[in-house]
Amino acid sequence: MTDSNGTAKPGPGTTPRPSGMPKPGGSPHPKPHAVKPPPGASTEHPHPVIVPTVTDPSEWGRVDENGTAWVKTADGEREVGSWQAGDATEGLAHFGRRFDDLATEVALLEARLAAGADARKTKAAALTIAESLPTAAVIGDIDGLAQRLQAIAEHSEEAAAHAKEEKERARHEHTERKETLAAEAERIASESTQWKAAGDRLREILDEWKSIRGVDRKVDDALWKRYSKAREAFNRRRGAHFAELDRERAAAKTRKEDLCERAEELSGSTDWAGTAAVFRDLLTEWKAAGRAPREADEALWRRFKSAQDVFFAARNAAASERDAEFEHNAVAKEELLAAYSHIDPAHGLDGARASLRELLDKWDAIGKVPRERMQELEGKLRTIEKRVREAADAQWRRTDPEAMARAAQFRERVAQFEEQAAKATAAGKTRDAEKALEQAKQWREWAEAAEGAVTNR
């Protein structure tokens, strides 16, 4: 059948040519093209490229001399349309291309099913195409296409069950992940004092939370409340911490201002040792005061240190001047020792004593010397003092009246015991005489020892 322009009309049971189908007389081999993944297809399995099916329609049908198109099926030949726009070969190619387009749609459904797309929609589309096959105006392996569509429908049930299982598994995994994140947020809220790191982690949890989908609505709402409550608790605890820190820093600022004032009052002191000790105490208090707000803390430290530096610079200058004076004193004492090196008790003890007194008076009048010279100079002075003192002690021991009196008393006791011994002998008291002589002998030894001590001095 043809229209007024001589083009082919669909015969009984034919369907209009789909948009984009090659016109009659066009190329019998459409160019392969990549088919985009259908909406909702799984991204876990890349969708394969679909190449349109190209068949030889002469194997599956014919166009007779009257222009009637026939397709072979298991039930025999079926008329599919009429071709009046050209010769039989062109008509056969036309109906073959229409079959190829239909086969490409089936291949697309197969690919969608393999890619994990919505199995229910895929099955519905397959059934729709299958219902149209008995009246489709196409020439090709309609029975084979029907079997493929049946397989798609059957496998869709399995795919749907698998998709449901996968969806449940994913929902379970995502639920567990959100439970884990909520529990971590609760631990951070109750335990962490690493405020910056913990705050950063809570934000990371929120970003990850937003990326997790597919959780049951009620469960998701409950988990979100846990996370939100934990974040709010952490923010309150962190806020309280920093509020307390601000109070502590304000108190530290007040305390350090007071320390600065005290340091400035002491900066002009010349009580070097005492004030230096006070400055050490002030520094200890400064460290114990804690940190003031950063800018204020730095400014207060500069103020405190400036006052401290003024005092210690003055002390160092005074110490330098004192050291110079002490070095001068050391030179003076060396000269003094040289001037009095002639002191010798052997040439007269009284003169040596008088010279020593002069030396000591002048020594004290000169004043202090550097610490590292003190032992050396004092040692030389003590050598002279020792020489005079030992000479005086020797003279005193030689003329000690008490020692001479004790020696005389010992001699008297010797005489008394010897007299007792003589009387006892005369009386025939031999034992008493021996005892008295023994005692006389003991006292004689003591007397000789006392006399020897005075004589040897």
C-alpha positions as CSV (number, residue, x, y, z in Angstrom):
1,M,0.0,0.0,0.0
2,T,1.2,3.5,-0.9
3,D,0.1,7.0,-0.2
4,S,-0.3,9.7,-2.8
5,N,3.4,10.2,-2.9
6,G,4.2,6.5,-3.5
7,T,5.7,5.8,-0.1
8,A,5.1,2.6,1.8
9,K,2.2,2.4,4.2
10,P,2.0,0.0,7.1
11,G,0.0,-3.0,6.5
12,P,-2.3,-4.7,8.9
13,G,-0.8,-4.8,12.4
14,T,2.1,-2.5,11.6
15,T,3.2,0.3,13.8
16,P,4.3,3.8,12.9
17,R,8.1,4.2,12.2
18,P,9.8,5.3,15.4
19,S,11.4,8.8,15.4
20,G,15.0,8.5,14.2
21,M,14.4,5.4,12.1
22,P,16.1,5.4,8.7
23,K,13.8,6.3,5.9
24,P,12.9,3.8,3.3
25,G,15.8,3.3,1.0
26,G,18.3,4.4,3.5
27,S,21.4,2.5,4.6
28,P,20.6,-1.0,5.7
29,H,23.3,-0.8,8.4
30,P,22.8,2.0,10.9
31,K,25.9,3.3,12.5
32,P,26.7,1.9,16.0
33,H,26.3,4.5,18.8
34,A,27.0,4.5,22.5
35,V,23.9,4.3,24.6
36,K,23.9,6.5,27.8
37,P,23.1,4.6,31.0
38,P,19.5,4.8,31.9
39,P,18.4,7.0,34.8
40,G,18.8,5.3,38.1
41,A,21.3,2.7,36.7
42,S,23.9,1.5,39.3
43,T,27.2,3.4,39.2
44,E,29.0,0.3,40.7
45,H,29.0,-1.4,37.3
46,P,29.8,0.7,34.3
47,H,27.0,0.5,31.7
48,P,28.3,-1.3,28.5
49,V,28.2,0.4,25.1
50,I,25.2,-0.9,23.1
51,V,25.9,-1.5,19.4
52,P,22.6,-1.6,17.4
53,T,21.8,-5.0,16.1
54,V,22.3,-5.5,12.3
55,T,20.5,-8.6,10.9
56,D,19.9,-10.0,7.4
57,P,16.2,-9.7,7.0
58,S,16.1,-12.2,4.1
59,E,16.7,-15.0,6.6
60,W,13.5,-14.0,8.5
61,G,11.1,-12.8,5.9
62,R,10.2,-11.6,2.4
63,V,8.4,-9.0,0.3
64,D,6.4,-10.5,-2.5
65,E,5.7,-9.3,-6.0
66,N,2.6,-7.4,-4.7
67,G,4.7,-5.5,-2.1
68,T,3.3,-7.4,0.8
69,A,5.9,-8.0,3.6
70,W,6.0,-11.3,5.5
71,V,7.9,-12.4,8.6
72,K,8.7,-16.0,9.5
73,T,7.8,-17.2,13.1
74,A,7.4,-20.5,14.8
75,D,3.7,-20.3,14.0
76,G,4.4,-19.7,10.3
77,E,4.5,-16.6,8.1
78,R,2.7,-13.4,9.2
79,E,1.9,-10.4,7.1
80,V,3.5,-7.3,8.6
81,G,2.9,-4.6,6.1
82,S,3.0,-3.4,2.5
83,W,5.9,-1.8,0.6
84,Q,5.1,0.3,-2.5
85,A,7.9,2.8,-2.4
86,G,10.5,0.8,-4.3
87,D,11.7,-2.7,-5.1
88,A,11.4,-5.7,-2.8
89,T,15.0,-5.5,-1.6
90,E,14.5,-2.0,-0.3
91,G,11.3,-3.0,1.4
92,L,13.0,-5.9,3.0
93,A,15.8,-3.7,4.3
94,H,13.2,-1.2,5.6
95,F,11.4,-3.8,7.7
96,G,14.8,-5.3,8.8
97,R,16.0,-1.9,10.1
98,R,12.8,-1.6,12.1
99,F,13.5,-5.0,13.7
100,D,17.1,-3.9,14.4
101,D,15.8,-0.9,16.2
102,L,13.5,-3.1,18.3
103,A,16.4,-5.5,19.0
104,T,18.5,-2.6,20.1
105,E,15.8,-1.6,22.6
106,V,15.9,-5.2,24.0
107,A,19.7,-5.1,24.2
108,L,19.4,-1.8,26.1
109,L,17.0,-3.4,28.6
110,E,19.4,-6.3,29.0
111,A,22.2,-3.9,29.7
112,R,20.1,-1.9,32.2
113,L,19.3,-5.2,34.0
114,A,22.9,-6.2,34.1
115,A,23.9,-2.7,35.4
116,G,21.5,-3.0,38.3
117,A,18.9,-0.5,37.1
118,D,15.3,-0.5,38.5
119,A,14.3,-4.1,37.8
120,R,10.6,-3.4,38.1
121,K,10.7,-0.7,35.4
122,T,12.9,-2.9,33.2
123,K,10.5,-5.8,33.5
124,A,7.5,-3.6,32.7
125,A,9.3,-2.3,29.5
126,A,10.2,-5.8,28.5
127,L,6.6,-7.0,28.9
128,T,5.3,-4.0,26.9
129,I,7.7,-4.9,24.0
130,A,6.8,-8.5,24.2
131,E,3.1,-7.7,23.9
132,S,3.8,-5.7,20.8
133,L,5.7,-8.5,19.0
134,P,2.7,-10.4,17.6
135,T,1.7,-7.3,15.6
136,A,5.1,-5.6,15.2
137,A,5.8,-4.5,11.5
138,V,9.3,-5.8,11.5
139,I,11.2,-8.6,9.8
140,G,13.8,-10.5,11.9
141,D,14.1,-13.2,14.6
142,I,10.9,-12.3,16.4
143,D,10.9,-15.7,18.3
144,G,14.5,-15.1,19.5
145,L,13.6,-11.6,20.6
146,A,10.6,-12.9,22.5
147,Q,12.8,-15.4,24.3
148,R,15.2,-12.6,25.3
149,L,12.3,-10.5,26.6
150,Q,11.0,-13.5,28.6
151,A,14.5,-13.9,30.1
152,I,14.6,-10.3,31.0
153,A,11.2,-10.6,32.7
154,E,12.3,-13.7,34.6
155,H,15.7,-12.3,35.6
156,S,14.1,-9.0,36.7
157,E,12.4,-10.8,39.6
158,E,15.8,-12.2,40.7
159,A,17.4,-8.8,40.1
160,A,14.7,-7.1,42.0
161,A,15.2,-9.4,45.0
162,H,19.0,-8.9,44.7
163,A,18.6,-5.2,44.5
164,K,16.3,-5.2,47.5
165,E,18.9,-7.3,49.4
166,E,21.7,-4.9,48.3
167,K,19.6,-2.0,49.3
168,E,19.0,-3.5,52.8
169,R,22.7,-4.3,53.1
170,A,23.6,-0.8,52.1
171,R,21.0,0.6,54.5
172,H,22.4,-1.6,57.3
173,E,26.0,-0.5,56.6
174,H,25.0,3.1,56.3
175,T,23.0,2.9,59.6
176,E,26.0,1.3,61.3
177,R,28.3,4.0,60.0
178,K,26.0,6.7,61.3
179,E,25.7,5.0,64.6
180,T,29.5,4.8,64.8
181,L,29.7,8.5,63.9
182,A,27.1,9.4,66.5
183,A,29.0,7.4,69.2
184,E,32.2,9.1,68.2
185,A,30.6,12.5,68.5
186,E,29.2,11.6,71.9
187,R,32.7,10.6,73.1
188,I,34.2,13.8,71.8
189,A,31.4,15.8,73.6
190,S,32.0,14.1,76.9
191,E,35.8,13.5,77.0
192,S,37.9,15.6,74.6
193,T,39.7,18.7,75.7
194,Q,41.6,19.1,72.4
195,W,39.2,21.8,71.4
196,K,40.4,22.7,68.0
197,A,41.1,19.1,66.8
198,A,37.8,17.9,68.3
199,G,35.8,20.8,66.6
200,D,37.5,19.9,63.3
201,R,36.6,16.3,63.8
202,L,32.9,17.1,64.5
203,R,32.8,19.1,61.3
204,E,34.3,16.2,59.4
205,I,31.7,13.9,60.9
206,L,29.0,16.3,59.7
207,D,30.4,16.3,56.1
208,E,30.6,12.5,56.1
209,W,27.1,12.3,57.6
210,K,25.6,14.3,54.7
211,S,27.2,12.0,52.2
212,I,25.5,8.9,53.8
213,R,22.1,8.2,52.3
214,G,19.6,5.4,52.3
215,V,19.0,5.1,56.1
216,D,15.5,4.6,57.3
217,R,13.9,8.0,58.0
218,K,13.0,7.4,61.7
219,V,16.3,5.8,62.4
220,D,18.1,8.6,60.6
221,D,16.2,11.2,62.6
222,A,17.1,9.5,65.9
223,L,20.7,9.2,65.0
224,W,20.8,12.8,63.9
225,K,19.4,13.9,67.2
226,R,22.2,12.0,68.9
227,Y,24.8,13.7,66.8
228,S,23.2,17.1,67.1
229,K,22.9,16.8,70.9
230,A,26.5,15.7,71.2
231,R,27.7,18.6,69.1
232,E,25.7,21.1,71.1
233,A,27.0,19.6,74.4
234,F,30.6,19.9,73.1
235,N,30.0,23.5,72.0
236,R,28.6,24.3,75.5
237,R,31.5,22.6,77.2
238,R,34.0,24.3,74.9
239,G,32.3,27.7,75.5
240,A,32.4,27.2,79.2
241,H,36.1,26.3,79.0
242,F,37.0,29.4,77.1
243,A,34.7,31.6,79.3
244,E,36.6,30.3,82.3
245,L,39.9,30.8,80.5
246,D,38.9,34.4,79.8
247,R,38.2,35.0,83.4
248,E,41.5,33.4,84.4
249,R,43.4,35.5,81.8
250,A,41.6,38.7,83.1
251,A,42.7,37.8,86.6
252,A,46.3,37.1,85.4
253,K,46.3,40.5,83.6
254,T,45.3,42.3,86.9
255,R,47.9,40.3,88.8
256,K,50.7,41.0,86.3
257,E,49.8,44.7,86.2
258,D,50.4,44.8,90.0
259,L,53.7,43.0,89.6
260,C,54.8,45.5,86.9
261,E,54.0,48.4,89.4
262,R,56.1,46.7,92.1
263,A,59.0,46.1,89.7
264,E,58.9,49.7,88.6
265,E,59.1,50.8,92.2
266,L,62.1,48.6,92.8
267,S,64.0,49.5,89.6
268,G,65.7,52.5,91.3
269,S,66.8,50.6,94.4
270,T,70.5,50.3,95.3
271,D,70.0,47.5,97.8
272,W,71.6,45.2,95.3
273,A,71.3,41.8,97.2
274,G,68.0,42.4,98.8
275,T,66.3,43.8,95.7
276,A,67.7,41.1,93.5
277,A,66.1,38.5,95.8
278,V,62.8,40.4,95.6
279,F,63.0,40.5,91.8
280,R,63.5,36.7,91.8
281,D,60.4,36.3,94.0
282,L,58.4,38.6,91.6
283,L,59.5,36.5,88.6
284,T,58.3,33.4,90.4
285,E,54.9,35.1,91.0
286,W,54.8,36.2,87.4
287,K,55.2,32.6,86.2
288,A,52.5,31.4,88.7
289,A,50.1,34.1,87.6
290,G,49.3,32.3,84.3
291,R,48.8,33.9,80.9
292,A,46.9,37.1,80.3
293,P,45.3,37.8,76.9
294,R,48.0,37.5,74.3
295,E,48.6,41.1,73.3
296,A,48.3,42.3,76.9
297,D,50.6,39.5,78.1
298,E,53.3,40.5,75.7
299,A,53.0,44.2,76.6
300,L,53.0,43.5,80.3
301,W,56.1,41.3,80.0
302,R,58.0,44.0,78.2
303,R,57.0,46.5,80.9
304,F,58.1,44.1,83.7
305,K,61.3,43.1,82.0
306,S,62.2,46.8,81.3
307,A,61.9,47.6,85.1
308,Q,64.0,44.5,85.9
309,D,66.6,45.5,83.3
310,V,66.9,49.0,84.7
311,F,67.7,47.6,88.2
312,F,70.2,44.9,87.0
313,A,71.9,47.3,84.6
314,A,72.5,49.7,87.6
315,R,73.7,46.8,89.7
316,N,76.1,45.5,87.1
317,A,77.5,49.0,86.7
318,A,77.9,49.3,90.4
319,A,79.5,45.9,90.5
320,S,82.0,46.9,87.8
321,E,82.9,50.0,89.8
322,R,83.2,47.9,92.9
323,D,85.4,45.3,91.2
324,A,87.7,48.0,90.0
325,E,87.9,49.3,93.6
326,F,88.5,45.8,94.9
327,E,91.3,45.2,92.4
328,H,92.9,48.5,93.6
329,N,92.6,47.3,97.2
330,A,94.3,44.0,96.3
331,V,97.3,45.9,94.9
332,A,97.4,48.0,98.1
333,K,97.4,45.0,100.3
334,E,100.1,43.3,98.3
335,E,102.2,46.5,98.8
336,L,101.3,46.5,102.5
337,L,102.5,42.8,102.9
338,A,105.7,43.7,101.2
339,A,106.3,46.7,103.5
340,Y,105.8,44.5,106.6
341,S,107.5,41.4,105.5
342,H,110.4,42.3,107.9
343,I,108.4,41.4,111.0
344,D,110.5,38.8,112.9
345,P,109.9,37.9,116.6
346,A,113.4,36.6,116.8
347,H,114.6,40.3,116.6
348,G,112.3,41.3,119.4
349,L,108.8,40.0,120.3
350,D,107.4,43.4,121.5
351,G,108.5,45.1,118.3
352,A,107.1,42.3,116.2
353,R,103.7,42.6,118.0
354,A,103.6,46.4,117.5
355,S,104.4,46.0,113.8
356,L,101.7,43.3,113.4
357,R,99.1,45.6,115.0
358,E,100.0,48.4,112.6
359,L,99.7,45.9,109.7
360,L,96.3,44.7,110.8
361,D,94.9,48.3,111.3
362,K,96.1,49.3,107.8
363,W,94.8,46.0,106.3
364,D,91.3,46.6,107.6
365,A,91.3,50.2,106.5
366,I,92.1,49.2,102.9
367,G,88.8,47.2,102.5
368,K,87.7,44.3,100.4
369,V,89.5,42.6,97.5
370,P,88.2,40.5,94.6
371,R,86.9,37.1,95.8
372,E,89.4,35.2,93.7
373,R,92.3,37.1,95.4
374,M,91.0,36.9,99.0
375,Q,92.4,33.4,99.9
376,E,95.9,34.2,98.5
377,L,96.3,37.6,100.4
378,E,94.7,36.4,103.6
379,G,97.0,33.4,103.6
380,K,100.1,35.6,103.4
381,L,98.7,37.8,106.3
382,R,98.0,34.7,108.4
383,T,101.6,33.5,107.9
384,I,102.9,36.6,109.6
385,E,100.3,36.5,112.4
386,K,101.1,32.8,113.0
387,R,104.8,33.6,113.3
388,V,104.3,36.3,116.0
389,R,101.6,34.3,117.8
390,E,103.8,31.2,118.1
391,A,106.7,33.2,119.5
392,A,104.4,34.9,122.1
393,D,103.0,31.5,123.1
394,A,106.5,30.0,123.6
395,Q,107.5,33.0,125.8
396,W,104.4,32.7,127.9
397,R,104.9,29.0,128.4
398,R,108.4,29.6,129.6
399,T,107.3,32.1,132.3
400,D,104.0,30.6,133.3
401,P,103.8,31.1,137.2
402,E,101.0,28.7,137.6
403,A,103.1,25.9,136.1
404,M,106.0,26.7,138.4
405,A,103.7,26.7,141.4
406,R,102.3,23.3,140.5
407,A,105.9,21.9,140.2
408,A,106.7,23.2,143.6
409,Q,103.6,21.7,145.1
410,F,104.5,18.3,143.6
411,R,108.0,18.6,145.3
412,E,106.4,19.3,148.6
413,R,104.3,16.2,148.3
414,V,107.4,14.2,147.5
415,A,109.0,15.5,150.7
416,Q,105.9,14.6,152.7
417,F,105.8,11.0,151.6
418,E,109.6,10.5,152.1
419,E,109.2,11.8,155.6
420,Q,106.3,9.4,156.2
421,A,108.5,6.5,154.9
422,A,111.3,7.4,157.2
423,K,109.0,7.4,160.3
424,A,107.5,4.1,159.3
425,T,110.9,2.5,158.8
426,A,112.0,3.8,162.3
427,A,108.8,2.3,163.7
428,G,109.4,-1.0,162.0
429,K,106.4,-0.6,159.7
430,T,108.0,-1.9,156.6
431,R,104.8,-2.2,154.6
432,D,103.7,1.4,155.4
433,A,107.3,2.6,154.5
434,E,107.2,0.9,151.1
435,K,103.8,2.4,150.3
436,A,104.9,5.9,151.2
437,L,108.0,5.5,149.1
438,E,105.9,4.4,146.1
439,Q,103.7,7.5,146.5
440,A,106.8,9.7,146.8
441,K,108.1,8.2,143.6
442,Q,104.9,8.9,141.7
443,W,104.8,12.6,142.9
444,R,108.4,13.0,142.0
445,E,107.7,11.9,138.4
446,W,104.8,14.4,138.2
447,A,107.0,17.2,139.6
448,E,109.8,16.4,137.1
449,A,107.2,16.4,134.2
450,A,105.8,19.8,135.3
451,E,109.3,21.3,135.7
452,G,110.3,19.9,132.3
453,A,107.2,21.4,130.6
454,V,108.2,24.9,131.8
455,T,111.9,24.5,131.1
456,N,111.2,23.2,127.5
457,R,109.0,26.1,126.5
